[in-house]
Amino acid sequence: MGKRWRPWAILLFVGFGLIGWAASRQLGHEPLVYDDEQKGLKKQIIIYFSHVVAENTPKGLAAQKFAELVEQKTNGRVKVEVFPNGSLYSDGEELDALLRGDVQMIAPSFSKVTELIPEWQVLDLPFLFRDDEHVRCVLTGKVGVELLQMLEAKGIKGLAFWSNGFKQMMGTNRPLIKPDDFRGLRFRIMPSEVIEKQFRLLGGEPVAVSFDRVYQELEQHKFDGQENTISNIYSKGFYKFQPYITISDHGYLGYVVMMNQSFWDHLPKDIQRSIEEAMAEATHWNWKQSTEQNEQELRQLERRGGVHLYMLSEMDKKKWKQTFTPLYEEFTRQFGSKLLNEVKQSCE
């Protein structure tokens, strides 16, 4: 004769059965209920955008513009959180952070990319670009596409080039007009083989210092000069320590806006299109803003007491160019003349 079930056991069995039935309906057949706020959070994509300059520079303003455009074009599905002033990563750290996937977007200077792709050194050659229009032609045309394609093999999605304008020379104790004026002085530089050799040809001693540490080291009088754009000089107050500014337009400070390739590939196609549209608009805005801001802040420096501005003459530019000839010869020996000629001949 089989075992008889006690009443309490039957009740317990039925109770567990009801719980299991309710759970299966909730998890398997009926969707979990979220309120509207939870639904929005579940669907929203967050992009961390790290950069190292101030919010009120051309790059800082363009990053914020891009974030606003992305939010508008995706109806809030994507939120770009911008971290300026090296608050998330310094310029020596951010490229590695991007490749690791710890941050989704960065906009480093060209010189930072040369560590991955040596051919990008072409963009750091002094007196390569004739004017703002020449830069725009190069970076938004065939050469720009070719440079961005080089990033793909490194796991990077290149989105656009942004501008911060031409670089000028700065001195602590005297103007820097002729090549001999650089002899024996210490200069802060961005980490770049081409830029380092540029200052050595001038007779100076280059010292690589990350951008987030420049102001602090200026306070400590650790170097005698540097090169930078007017917008950086003005927004960061570098002129307080190095008031002798030579308007030389000898080099160009631009940025490449990039995203982690794996992150990009996993975005829905419609989100990718919205991001590309937002980037195109922000880039167009940046190029205009960069030119206007550098011109406006140069006028501000002209009116500021204690700042000494010098315009490099064509004769002096010729002497500088002669000094830098070995840089062009070395680049051609290493990489050939094709890329260099394409840059020089753009928009002629």
C-alpha positions as CSV (number, residue, x, y, z in Angstrom):
1,M,0.0,0.0,0.0
2,G,1.5,3.5,-1.0
3,K,2.3,6.2,1.5
4,R,-0.5,8.5,2.5
5,W,0.2,12.3,2.1
6,R,-0.3,14.3,5.2
7,P,-2.5,17.4,4.8
8,W,0.3,19.8,5.7
9,A,2.6,18.2,3.0
10,I,-0.1,18.6,0.4
11,L,-0.6,22.2,1.2
12,L,3.2,22.8,1.1
13,F,3.4,21.1,-2.3
14,V,0.6,23.2,-3.7
15,G,2.1,26.3,-2.3
16,F,5.4,25.8,-4.0
17,G,3.6,24.9,-7.2
18,L,1.7,28.2,-7.2
19,I,5.0,30.1,-6.5
20,G,6.7,28.4,-9.5
21,W,3.7,29.0,-11.7
22,A,3.7,32.7,-10.9
23,A,7.4,33.0,-11.4
24,S,7.2,31.3,-14.8
25,R,4.5,33.7,-16.0
26,Q,6.5,36.6,-14.8
27,L,9.8,35.6,-16.3
28,G,8.8,33.5,-19.3
29,H,5.4,34.7,-20.6
30,E,4.8,38.1,-19.2
31,P,7.4,40.9,-19.4
32,L,8.8,42.5,-16.2
33,V,7.2,45.8,-15.5
34,Y,9.4,48.9,-15.4
35,D,8.4,52.5,-14.9
36,D,9.2,55.0,-17.6
37,E,12.4,56.2,-15.9
38,Q,13.8,52.7,-15.7
39,K,13.0,52.0,-19.3
40,G,15.0,55.1,-20.3
41,L,18.0,54.2,-18.3
42,K,18.0,50.6,-19.7
43,K,18.1,51.8,-23.3
44,Q,20.5,54.8,-22.9
45,I,24.0,54.4,-24.3
46,I,26.7,56.3,-22.4
47,I,29.9,57.5,-24.2
48,Y,32.8,58.7,-22.1
49,F,34.7,61.4,-24.1
50,S,38.1,62.3,-22.5
51,H,40.3,65.2,-23.5
52,V,43.0,67.3,-21.9
53,V,42.4,70.9,-22.7
54,A,40.1,73.5,-21.2
55,E,36.4,73.7,-21.8
56,N,36.7,77.1,-23.5
57,T,39.2,76.1,-26.2
58,P,38.2,75.1,-29.7
59,K,38.4,71.4,-28.8
60,G,36.7,71.8,-25.5
61,L,33.8,73.7,-27.1
62,A,33.5,71.3,-30.0
63,A,33.3,68.3,-27.7
64,Q,30.4,69.9,-25.8
65,K,28.8,70.8,-29.1
66,F,29.1,67.2,-30.3
67,A,27.6,65.9,-27.0
68,E,24.6,68.2,-27.4
69,L,24.0,67.3,-31.1
70,V,24.2,63.5,-30.3
71,E,21.6,63.8,-27.6
72,Q,19.3,65.8,-29.9
73,K,19.8,63.4,-32.9
74,T,19.2,60.3,-30.9
75,N,16.3,61.7,-28.8
76,G,18.3,61.0,-25.7
77,R,19.2,57.4,-26.5
78,V,22.9,58.3,-26.4
79,K,24.5,60.5,-23.8
80,V,28.1,61.8,-24.3
81,E,29.8,62.6,-21.0
82,V,32.7,65.0,-21.7
83,F,35.7,65.0,-19.3
84,P,37.9,68.0,-20.1
85,N,41.2,69.2,-18.6
86,G,42.7,65.7,-18.2
87,S,40.2,65.0,-15.4
88,L,39.7,61.4,-16.5
89,Y,43.0,60.6,-18.3
90,S,46.1,62.7,-19.1
91,D,47.3,63.0,-22.7
92,G,49.9,60.3,-21.9
93,E,47.3,57.9,-20.7
94,E,44.2,58.4,-22.9
95,L,45.3,56.5,-26.0
96,D,46.0,53.3,-23.9
97,A,42.7,53.8,-22.1
98,L,40.8,54.0,-25.5
99,L,42.5,50.8,-26.7
100,R,41.6,49.0,-23.5
101,G,38.0,50.2,-23.8
102,D,38.1,52.1,-20.5
103,V,37.0,55.2,-22.4
104,Q,35.0,55.3,-25.6
105,M,36.2,58.5,-27.2
106,I,39.3,60.7,-27.2
107,A,40.7,63.5,-29.4
108,P,44.5,63.5,-29.1
109,S,46.9,65.7,-30.9
110,F,48.5,64.3,-34.1
111,S,51.8,63.8,-32.2
112,K,50.2,61.2,-29.9
113,V,49.2,59.1,-32.9
114,T,52.7,59.0,-34.2
115,E,53.5,56.5,-31.4
116,L,51.1,54.0,-33.2
117,I,51.5,55.1,-36.8
118,P,54.9,56.7,-37.6
119,E,53.7,58.0,-41.0
120,W,51.6,60.6,-39.1
121,Q,54.8,62.4,-38.3
122,V,54.2,64.2,-41.6
123,L,51.6,66.4,-39.8
124,D,54.2,67.6,-37.3
125,L,56.7,68.9,-39.9
126,P,57.3,72.6,-39.4
127,F,55.9,75.0,-42.2
128,L,54.1,72.1,-43.8
129,F,50.8,74.0,-44.1
130,R,50.4,77.3,-45.9
131,D,47.3,78.6,-44.1
132,D,44.0,77.4,-42.5
133,E,42.4,76.7,-45.9
134,H,45.3,74.4,-46.9
135,V,45.0,72.5,-43.6
136,R,41.2,72.1,-44.2
137,C,41.8,70.8,-47.7
138,V,44.3,68.2,-46.5
139,L,42.4,66.9,-43.6
140,T,38.9,66.8,-45.1
141,G,40.1,65.5,-48.5
142,K,41.8,62.4,-49.9
143,V,44.8,62.7,-47.5
144,G,42.5,62.9,-44.5
145,V,40.7,59.7,-45.5
146,E,44.0,57.9,-46.0
147,L,45.2,58.9,-42.6
148,L,42.0,57.8,-40.9
149,Q,42.1,54.5,-42.6
150,M,45.5,53.8,-41.1
151,L,43.8,53.8,-37.7
152,E,41.6,50.8,-38.5
153,A,44.4,48.2,-38.2
154,K,45.0,49.5,-34.6
155,G,41.4,48.9,-33.4
156,I,40.5,52.6,-33.7
157,K,37.5,54.2,-35.5
158,G,38.7,57.6,-36.8
159,L,35.7,60.0,-36.9
160,A,37.1,63.4,-37.9
161,F,39.9,66.0,-37.6
162,W,39.5,69.0,-35.4
163,S,41.5,72.2,-35.3
164,N,43.2,74.3,-32.7
165,G,45.1,76.5,-35.1
166,F,48.7,77.3,-35.8
167,K,51.4,77.2,-33.1
168,Q,53.4,80.2,-32.0
169,M,56.7,80.3,-30.1
170,M,56.9,81.6,-26.5
171,G,59.9,82.7,-24.5
172,T,60.3,83.4,-20.8
173,N,63.1,86.0,-20.9
174,R,63.6,87.1,-24.5
175,P,61.9,87.0,-27.9
176,L,62.6,84.1,-30.2
177,I,63.1,85.5,-33.7
178,K,66.2,84.1,-35.2
179,P,67.4,80.4,-34.9
180,D,70.3,81.5,-32.7
181,D,67.8,82.8,-30.1
182,F,66.9,79.2,-29.2
183,R,70.4,78.1,-28.5
184,G,70.9,76.7,-25.0
185,L,67.3,77.1,-23.9
186,R,65.0,74.4,-22.5
187,F,61.7,74.0,-24.3
188,R,58.5,72.1,-23.3
189,I,57.3,70.0,-26.2
190,M,54.6,67.4,-26.8
191,P,56.0,63.9,-27.1
192,S,56.9,63.8,-30.8
193,E,60.1,62.7,-32.5
194,V,59.7,65.3,-35.2
195,I,59.1,68.1,-32.7
196,E,62.0,67.0,-30.6
197,K,64.3,67.1,-33.6
198,Q,62.9,70.5,-34.6
199,F,64.1,72.1,-31.4
200,R,67.4,70.3,-31.4
201,L,68.1,71.7,-34.9
202,L,67.4,75.2,-33.4
203,G,70.0,74.5,-30.7
204,G,67.5,74.1,-27.9
205,E,66.9,71.3,-25.4
206,P,63.4,69.8,-25.8
207,V,61.7,68.4,-22.7
208,A,58.5,66.3,-23.2
209,V,55.8,67.4,-20.7
210,S,52.1,66.3,-20.8
211,F,49.7,69.2,-21.3
212,D,48.0,68.8,-17.9
213,R,51.4,69.5,-16.2
214,V,52.5,72.5,-18.2
215,Y,51.1,75.3,-16.0
216,Q,52.5,73.7,-12.8
217,E,56.0,73.4,-14.4
218,L,55.8,76.9,-15.7
219,E,55.2,78.1,-12.1
220,Q,58.3,76.2,-11.1
221,H,60.4,77.8,-14.0
222,K,61.4,74.4,-15.4
223,F,61.7,75.5,-19.0
224,D,62.5,78.6,-21.0
225,G,60.0,78.4,-23.8
226,Q,57.4,76.3,-25.7
227,E,55.2,76.3,-28.8
228,N,51.4,76.5,-28.5
229,T,48.3,78.0,-30.1
230,I,46.9,81.3,-29.1
231,S,43.8,79.7,-27.7
232,N,45.8,77.5,-25.4
233,I,48.2,80.3,-24.4
234,Y,45.2,82.5,-23.5
235,S,42.9,80.0,-21.9
236,K,45.6,78.5,-19.7
237,G,47.3,81.7,-18.9
238,F,50.7,80.6,-20.2
239,Y,51.5,84.2,-21.1
240,K,51.8,85.1,-17.4
241,F,55.1,83.1,-17.3
242,Q,56.3,83.4,-20.9
243,P,55.3,86.8,-22.2
244,Y,57.5,86.9,-25.3
245,I,55.3,85.5,-28.1
246,T,56.5,85.2,-31.7
247,I,53.7,84.8,-34.2
248,S,55.4,82.2,-36.4
249,D,52.6,79.9,-37.6
250,H,55.4,77.3,-37.9
251,G,53.4,74.3,-37.0
252,Y,49.8,73.1,-36.7
253,L,48.0,71.8,-33.7
254,G,45.2,69.6,-34.8
255,Y,43.3,66.6,-33.2
256,V,41.9,63.4,-34.5
257,V,38.6,62.4,-32.9
258,M,38.5,58.7,-32.4
259,M,36.4,55.9,-30.9
260,N,37.2,52.4,-29.7
261,Q,36.5,50.3,-32.8
262,S,34.9,47.4,-30.9
263,F,32.5,49.8,-29.1
264,W,31.6,51.4,-32.5
265,D,31.0,48.1,-34.2
266,H,28.5,47.1,-31.5
267,L,26.4,50.3,-31.8
268,P,23.1,50.0,-33.8
269,K,23.4,51.2,-37.3
270,D,20.9,54.1,-36.8
271,I,23.0,55.3,-33.8
272,Q,26.2,55.2,-35.9
273,R,24.5,57.3,-38.5
274,S,23.3,59.8,-35.9
275,I,26.8,60.0,-34.4
276,E,28.4,60.6,-37.8
277,E,25.9,63.4,-38.6
278,A,26.6,65.0,-35.2
279,M,30.3,64.7,-35.8
280,A,30.1,66.3,-39.2
281,E,28.2,69.3,-37.8
282,A,30.5,69.7,-34.8
283,T,33.5,69.5,-37.1
284,H,32.3,72.2,-39.4
285,W,31.5,74.3,-36.4
286,N,35.0,73.6,-34.9
287,W,36.9,74.7,-37.9
288,K,35.1,78.1,-38.0
289,Q,35.3,78.5,-34.2
290,S,39.0,77.7,-34.1
291,T,39.9,80.4,-36.6
292,E,37.7,83.1,-35.0
293,Q,38.8,82.2,-31.4
294,N,42.5,82.4,-32.2
295,E,42.1,85.8,-33.9
296,Q,39.9,87.2,-31.1
297,E,42.2,86.0,-28.3
298,L,45.3,87.3,-30.2
299,R,43.7,90.8,-30.0
300,Q,43.1,90.2,-26.3
301,L,46.8,89.5,-25.8
302,E,47.8,92.6,-27.8
303,R,45.9,94.7,-25.3
304,R,47.3,92.9,-22.2
305,G,50.1,94.7,-20.4
306,G,53.3,92.9,-20.0
307,V,52.8,90.7,-23.1
308,H,55.3,91.3,-26.0
309,L,54.2,90.1,-29.4
310,Y,56.5,89.8,-32.4
311,M,55.5,89.0,-36.0
312,L,58.0,86.7,-37.7
313,S,59.2,88.3,-41.0
314,E,59.4,86.4,-44.3
315,M,63.1,86.7,-44.2
316,D,63.3,85.1,-40.7
317,K,60.8,82.4,-41.8
318,K,63.2,81.6,-44.7
319,K,66.0,81.1,-42.2
320,W,63.9,78.8,-40.0
321,K,62.9,76.7,-43.0
322,Q,66.5,76.3,-44.0
323,T,67.3,75.1,-40.5
324,F,64.5,72.5,-40.7
325,T,65.5,71.1,-44.1
326,P,67.0,67.9,-42.5
327,L,63.6,67.0,-41.1
328,Y,62.1,66.8,-44.5
329,E,65.0,64.8,-45.9
330,E,64.8,62.3,-43.0
331,F,61.1,61.9,-43.4
332,T,61.4,61.2,-47.1
333,R,64.2,58.6,-46.4
334,Q,62.0,56.8,-43.9
335,F,58.6,56.9,-45.6
336,G,59.1,58.1,-49.2
337,S,57.8,61.2,-50.8
338,K,54.2,60.2,-51.7
339,L,52.3,61.2,-48.6
340,L,54.4,64.4,-48.2
341,N,53.8,65.4,-51.8
342,E,50.1,64.8,-51.5
343,V,49.9,67.1,-48.5
344,K,52.0,69.8,-50.2
345,Q,49.9,69.7,-53.4
346,S,46.5,69.7,-51.9
347,C,44.4,72.7,-53.0
348,E,47.2,74.2,-55.1
